[in-house]
Amino acid sequence: MSSSASEPAVVSDSVALPDRAAFPLGPTPVDGGTRFAVHAPHSDRVQVCLVDDDGDEHRVDLPDRTYGVWHGVVPGVGAGQRYGYRAHGPWQPRWGLRTNPHKILLDPWARRIVGDVGDPGRLLPHQGDPFGTMSTVDSLGHTPLSVVTPVLTPMHDKPRVPWENTVVYELHVGSYTARHPLVPPELRGTYLGLAHPSVIDHLVGLGATTVELLPVQAFVTEPSVRARGMRNHWGYSTASYFAPHPAYAVTPGNEIAEFRTMVDAFHSAGLEVILDVVYNHTCEASVDGPSLSWRGLDAPGYYLLDTHGRDVDLTGCGNTVDASSPIVVRMVCDSLRYWADVMGVDGFRFDLASALARPRGGAFDPRAALLTAIVTDPVLSDVKLVAEPWDATAHGYQLGNFGAQWAEWNDRYRDTVRRYWAGRSGIREVASRLTGSEDLYDRNIRQPWMSINFVTAHDGFTLADAVSYERKHNDENGEEGRDGSNNNESVNHGVEGPTDNPDVLAARDRHVRAVLATLLLSTGTPMLLAGDEFGHTQHGNNNAYCVPEDVAVRDAWPLDWEHADRARTDYVRELLRLRTRVPVLRQRRFFEGRARSVGYPDLVWFGIEGVELDDEAWHDDSRRTLQGWVDGSQLGTVTRTGVTLEDSSGLFVLHSGNAATVTLAGPEWYRGDIACVFDSSAPDGRPADTSPMRVGSSYPVDGPTVLIFRIADGEEVEQG
């Protein structure tokens, strides 16, 4: 892998547009120059500010205004030109209008941005009181600038992994390769670092199919974090919805080409790329924050504001994008199409998605304008769509309530599985989570894979920390421990944090193996957090979103590849191979749990005694053993070419208690043997005894364990 990406394929240096066309928005190279179009409906004058390499500015008035869009061609301007906008108009902050020509503004549709925030005070549109006098301090030289880019060839050759075969792997572009020993130092922490063969080999070999990237749309650090001498690490502070984050490029200014090179490398290996996108709020914070872009162009059009001109905060980040506004619907859909078409990505995970479906900040509506526009768009309806089904308010928690085309992060899965393996709950709810969470998703319009099952994510403890810490340790963030969740459903097995005690280490390792087996063998779409497959720790920090401003990339929450637990990686690899080999674990339909045309149910539940569970047993919270017999006939699962996949029946056993003896269960219509094919108590998952044994046999377990049995070769289920 070279240290630079090839230049992206250019369709043309310019495109033909009708004279005086208001759309598309943003910069478009045309014959003899560049056409600029920006939405600024309250302005009475908008200037394009061309900035040269010395920082000198040349201002050009846009001559036309149509539909609230200022537009016009600036001759002699081509790709590579840095620019911003100055909007002239009313200063009426109580009405939300903060038009201030002293602030140079990013183009919301720019494909590249350059530079960072200098003196943050110079970006404030007001003097002192945000509802007082307009600031006359110029922001040029202290704010990022937009850059004109050429028109690029779309990327349409994609893996298109079926949802039921999908295994999501969530990672951070910078942290993932920051200390990867096989990635050349100059590529670490970059898009090209992710494209390195050693990284791709690890992902493919592990069994991941779909890489989910934490935010890569260009971001800047929000004012409150910067004031503590920190910088935003995760990227949930968007400055541009079209531009890739420039800090992840090896060569400054080459981020578009390098991002596309990364996507192409993933696609060539059969891996999908989905982006974590943050359309619910921006980096501009609340009304006392800066004007970098949207606020200075049309705050009432881009943001939810109350009757006094203040931001309505549904996100916990100071502002909320108004997803019912026509200009926001256009911006988000244009952005998504650009990333899916030109940048080649395969799908999107929508941060705080509930905030996008609460018109004017009111009740959640799954048919809200933006969600409807996305699922009916011919390009976007063909990509993976994942909702984080909550926002920062109680009314925003909407797990299971999104529409038919949406998968959803299932935090109920996370909490239930953690509680069960911590010994804090019985079997009732974990049974629902194992089988696709039908209690949360309407089986008439949803499918099991719409549940994105996870036990860890970027937001929270890593898996190693979830079994090593009972409380968060977030002092490094500089918020005096106020940040991060206090509800982690974690345990420490007797010691808080690092230890050399072999008994504690063994208990933690066994706990992790049971959780991983549950996650990767459950019905639904599993999501792994990067590093969980080899024991990555954040030392008890459950909100690692920021780092000190001067920290280098290699020290910004890097994954510790040098001390990776290779045995655990092999264990995860074996689990995902088992998932691939057993289609009933990744079926497209919910279990029926009742007799079908073959004469018997596809799922029957049993307790530790091998007896089918009755209502009293289900509600006995002291039970720690759950057995499920699954029948693999009439699966409905097919290959990509439409061939039906046959699958044998079998038994899975979850035991979260101490040493016990399990009576292996089987339904009355099966009269044969079963053989153990997986045992989480073994470090490699391989059972010590794989010989066939009769249903009803006693099977000892010496602690928390997941077991998988399949019908022994040559055995048949008795029909009828």
VENJOSUL-V758222 format. One record per residue. N is the residue number from 1. RES is the residue in one letter. D_FIRST is the distance of its C-alpha to the first C-alpha in whole Angstrom. Layout:
n/res/d_first
N/RES/D_FIRST
N/RES/D_FIRST
//
This chain:
n/res/d_first
1/M/0
2/S/4
3/S/7
4/S/8
5/A/9
6/S/11
7/E/15
8/P/16
9/A/19
10/V/22
11/V/25
12/S/28
13/D/28
14/S/31
15/V/33
16/A/37
17/L/39
18/P/43
19/D/45
20/R/45
21/A/43
22/A/42
23/F/39
24/P/36
25/L/36
26/G/33
27/P/32
28/T/32
29/P/32
30/V/35
31/D/36
32/G/37
33/G/36
34/T/35
35/R/37
36/F/37
37/A/38
38/V/39
39/H/41
40/A/44
41/P/47
42/H/49
43/S/49
44/D/51
45/R/48
46/V/45
47/Q/43
48/V/39
49/C/38
50/L/36
51/V/35
52/D/33
53/D/31
54/D/34
55/G/35
56/D/38
57/E/39
58/H/41
59/R/42
60/V/43
61/D/45
62/L/44
63/P/47
64/D/47
65/R/48
66/T/48
67/Y/48
68/G/47
69/V/44
70/W/44
71/H/42
72/G/42
73/V/40
74/V/39
75/P/39
76/G/37
77/V/34
78/G/31
79/A/27
80/G/26
81/Q/30
82/R/30
83/Y/33
84/G/35
85/Y/39
86/R/42
87/A/45
88/H/48
89/G/51
90/P/53
91/W/52
92/Q/54
93/P/52
94/R/55
95/W/54
96/G/50
97/L/50
98/R/48
99/T/47
100/N/47
101/P/46
102/H/45
103/K/42
104/I/39
105/L/37
106/L/34
107/D/34
108/P/33
109/W/31
110/A/29
111/R/25
112/R/24
113/I/26
114/V/26
115/G/27
116/D/29
117/V/33
118/G/35
119/D/38
120/P/39
121/G/42
122/R/42
123/L/40
124/L/43
125/P/45
126/H/49
127/Q/51
128/G/51
129/D/53
130/P/50
131/F/53
132/G/55
133/T/54
134/M/51
135/S/49
136/T/49
137/V/46
138/D/44
139/S/40
140/L/38
141/G/36
142/H/36
143/T/34
144/P/31
145/L/31
146/S/30
147/V/27
148/V/28
149/T/25
150/P/25
151/V/26
152/L/23
153/T/23
154/P/23
155/M/20
156/H/23
157/D/21
158/K/21
159/P/22
160/R/25
161/V/26
162/P/29
163/W/31
164/E/32
165/N/29
166/T/27
167/V/26
168/V/25
169/Y/23
170/E/23
171/L/21
172/H/20
173/V/17
174/G/18
175/S/19
176/Y/17
177/T/14
178/A/16
179/R/17
180/H/15
181/P/15
182/L/11
183/V/9
184/P/9
185/P/12
186/E/11
187/L/9
188/R/12
189/G/15
190/T/13
191/Y/12
192/L/8
193/G/9
194/L/11
195/A/8
196/H/6
197/P/8
198/S/10
199/V/12
200/I/12
201/D/13
202/H/16
203/L/17
204/V/18
205/G/19
206/L/21
207/G/23
208/A/22
209/T/22
210/T/21
211/V/20
212/E/22
213/L/21
214/L/23
215/P/24
216/V/21
217/Q/24
218/A/25
219/F/27
220/V/29
221/T/31
222/E/35
223/P/38
224/S/39
225/V/36
226/R/35
227/A/39
228/R/38
229/G/36
230/M/33
231/R/30
232/N/29
233/H/26
234/W/26
235/G/26
236/Y/30
237/S/31
238/T/30
239/A/30
240/S/29
241/Y/28
242/F/26
243/A/24
244/P/21
245/H/21
246/P/20
247/A/19
248/Y/16
249/A/14
250/V/12
251/T/14
252/P/18
253/G/19
254/N/16
255/E/16
256/I/17
257/A/14
258/E/12
259/F/14
260/R/14
261/T/10
262/M/11
263/V/14
264/D/13
265/A/10
266/F/13
267/H/16
268/S/14
269/A/15
270/G/18
271/L/18
272/E/20
273/V/19
274/I/22
275/L/23
276/D/26
277/V/28
278/V/31
279/Y/33
280/N/36
281/H/36
282/T/35
283/C/34
284/E/38
285/A/40
286/S/43
287/V/46
288/D/46
289/G/42
290/P/40
291/S/40
292/L/36
293/S/37
294/W/39
295/R/42
296/G/43
297/L/42
298/D/44
299/A/44
300/P/47
301/G/45
302/Y/41
303/Y/43
304/L/46
305/L/49
306/D/52
307/T/55
308/H/55
309/G/52
310/R/50
311/D/47
312/V/47
313/D/45
314/L/44
315/T/40
316/G/41
317/C/39
318/G/42
319/N/41
320/T/41
321/V/40
322/D/43
323/A/41
324/S/44
325/S/44
326/P/43
327/I/41
328/V/39
329/V/39
330/R/38
331/M/35
332/V/34
333/C/34
334/D/32
335/S/29
336/L/29
337/R/29
338/Y/26
339/W/24
340/A/25
341/D/25
342/V/22
343/M/20
344/G/20
345/V/21
346/D/23
347/G/26
348/F/27
349/R/29
350/F/32
351/D/32
352/L/36
353/A/37
354/S/41
355/A/41
356/L/40
357/A/43
358/R/46
359/P/47
360/R/49
361/G/48
362/G/50
363/A/50
364/F/47
365/D/47
366/P/44
367/R/45
368/A/45
369/A/44
370/L/40
371/L/39
372/T/41
373/A/39
374/I/36
375/V/37
376/T/39
377/D/36
378/P/35
379/V/31
380/L/32
381/S/34
382/D/31
383/V/29
384/K/29
385/L/31
386/V/32
387/A/34
388/E/35
389/P/39
390/W/40
391/D/40
392/A/42
393/T/46
394/A/48
395/H/48
396/G/45
397/Y/44
398/Q/44
399/L/42
400/G/43
401/N/44
402/F/41
403/G/42
404/A/41
405/Q/37
406/W/36
407/A/35
408/E/36
409/W/34
410/N/37
411/D/38
412/R/41
413/Y/39
414/R/38
415/D/41
416/T/43
417/V/41
418/R/40
419/R/44
420/Y/45
421/W/43
422/A/44
423/G/48
424/R/49
425/S/50
426/G/51
427/I/50
428/R/51
429/E/48
430/V/45
431/A/46
432/S/45
433/R/42
434/L/41
435/T/42
436/G/40
437/S/43
438/E/45
439/D/48
440/L/45
441/Y/44
442/D/47
443/R/46
444/N/48
445/I/45
446/R/42
447/Q/40
448/P/39
449/W/35
450/M/36
451/S/36
452/I/33
453/N/34
454/F/33
455/V/34
456/T/32
457/A/30
458/H/28
459/D/32
460/G/34
461/F/33
462/T/30
463/L/32
464/A/32
465/D/34
466/A/36
467/V/38
468/S/38
469/Y/40
470/E/43
471/R/42
472/K/39
473/H/39
474/N/37
475/D/39
476/E/36
477/N/36
478/G/39
479/E/41
480/E/43
481/G/42
482/R/43
483/D/40
484/G/38
485/S/40
486/N/43
487/N/43
488/N/41
489/E/42
490/S/41
491/V/42
492/N/42
493/H/44
494/G/46
495/V/44
496/E/42
497/G/39
498/P/37
499/T/40
500/D/40
501/N/43
502/P/42
503/D/44
504/V/42
505/L/39
506/A/40
507/A/41
508/R/38
509/D/36
510/R/38
511/H/39
512/V/35
513/R/35
514/A/38
515/V/36
516/L/33
517/A/35
518/T/37
519/L/34
520/L/32
521/L/35
522/S/37
523/T/38
524/G/36
525/T/32
526/P/30
527/M/28
528/L/26
529/L/26
530/A/22
531/G/23
532/D/27
533/E/25
534/F/25
535/G/28
536/H/26
537/T/29
538/Q/30
539/H/33
540/G/35
541/N/34
542/N/34
543/N/33
544/A/30
545/Y/30
546/C/30
547/V/29
548/P/31
549/E/30
550/D/29
551/V/27
552/A/23
553/V/20
554/R/20
555/D/23
556/A/24
557/W/25
558/P/22
559/L/21
560/D/22
561/W/20
562/E/21
563/H/25
564/A/24
565/D/27
566/R/25
567/A/28
568/R/28
569/T/25
570/D/26
571/Y/29
572/V/28
573/R/26
574/E/29
575/L/31
576/L/28
577/R/29
578/L/32
579/R/32
580/T/31
581/R/33
582/V/36
583/P/36
584/V/39
585/L/37
586/R/35
587/Q/38
588/R/38
589/R/42
590/F/44
591/F/46
592/E/50
593/G/51
594/R/54
595/A/56
596/R/54
597/S/55
598/V/55
599/G/57
600/Y/55
601/P/53
602/D/49
603/L/49
604/V/52
605/W/52
606/F/53
607/G/54
608/I/54
609/E/57
610/G/56
611/V/58
612/E/57
613/L/57
614/D/60
615/D/60
616/E/61
617/A/58
618/W/56
619/H/57
620/D/58
621/D/55
622/S/56
623/R/54
624/R/51
625/T/50
626/L/49
627/Q/49
628/G/48
629/W/48
630/V/46
631/D/47
632/G/44
633/S/46
634/Q/46
635/L/43
636/G/42
637/T/38
638/V/37
639/T/34
640/R/32
641/T/34
642/G/37
643/V/38
644/T/40
645/L/39
646/E/41
647/D/41
648/S/44
649/S/46
650/G/45
651/L/46
652/F/44
653/V/45
654/L/45
655/H/47
656/S/46
657/G/49
658/N/50
659/A/51
660/A/53
661/T/54
662/V/53
663/T/55
664/L/52
665/A/53
666/G/53
667/P/55
668/E/59
669/W/57
670/Y/55
671/R/57
672/G/54
673/D/52
674/I/48
675/A/46
676/C/43
677/V/40
678/F/38
679/D/40
680/S/38
681/S/40
682/A/38
683/P/35
684/D/33
685/G/35
686/R/37
687/P/41
688/A/43
689/D/45
690/T/44
691/S/48
692/P/49
693/M/52
694/R/54
695/V/54
696/G/56
697/S/55
698/S/55
699/Y/52
700/P/51
701/V/49
702/D/48
703/G/47
704/P/44
705/T/43
706/V/41
707/L/42
708/I/41
709/F/44
710/R/44
711/I/47
712/A/47
713/D/47
714/G/50
715/E/51
716/E/52
717/V/53
718/E/57
719/Q/57
720/G/59
//
